[in-house]
Amino acid sequence: MSTLWEAMGWTCTVLLVGAYALVATRRLDARSPTYHVLNLIGAIGLAAYSLYKVAWPQLALNLFWGGVAVLGIVIAVVAARKLSAGAPEASPAFDERGVREG
């Protein structure tokens, strides 16, 4: 059973780091639902692993991380609904270097 937990812990770590790497290399948009779903799945798995290992600080971190991912998913869904309803798409307010304008 321990091997299964270890495999889950490493798999979820790869999901989190992989999602970040995809955003950092501009292969994935940080506002995309895919990014947030990868983070949510990774955070849930690592929270379960942290609970198994009785690692309370890591559990809290991953619960928080998952909460942020849920918030990102909600924001992405609301934006998609507005777009499909015919609302104009808001400008991202970031320049090509990823620096917030204004």
Rosetta blueprint (number, residue, H / E / L):
1 M L
2 S H
3 T H
4 L H
5 W H
6 E H
7 A H
8 M H
9 G H
10 W H
11 T H
12 C H
13 T H
14 V H
15 L H
16 L H
17 V H
18 G H
19 A H
20 Y H
21 A H
22 L H
23 V H
24 A H
25 T L
26 R L
27 R L
28 L L
29 D L
30 A L
31 R L
32 S L
33 P H
34 T H
35 Y H
36 H H
37 V H
38 L H
39 N H
40 L H
41 I H
42 G H
43 A H
44 I H
45 G H
46 L H
47 A H
48 A H
49 Y H
50 S H
51 L H
52 Y H
53 K H
54 V L
55 A L
56 W H
57 P H
58 Q H
59 L H
60 A H
61 L H
62 N H
63 L H
64 F H
65 W H
66 G H
67 G H
68 V H
69 A H
70 V H
71 L H
72 G H
73 I H
74 V H
75 I H
76 A H
77 V H
78 V H
79 A H
80 A H
81 R H
82 K H
83 L H
84 S H
85 A L
86 G L
87 A L
88 P L
89 E L
90 A L
91 S L
92 P L
93 A L
94 F E
95 D L
96 E L
97 R L
98 G L
99 V L
100 R E
101 E L
102 G L
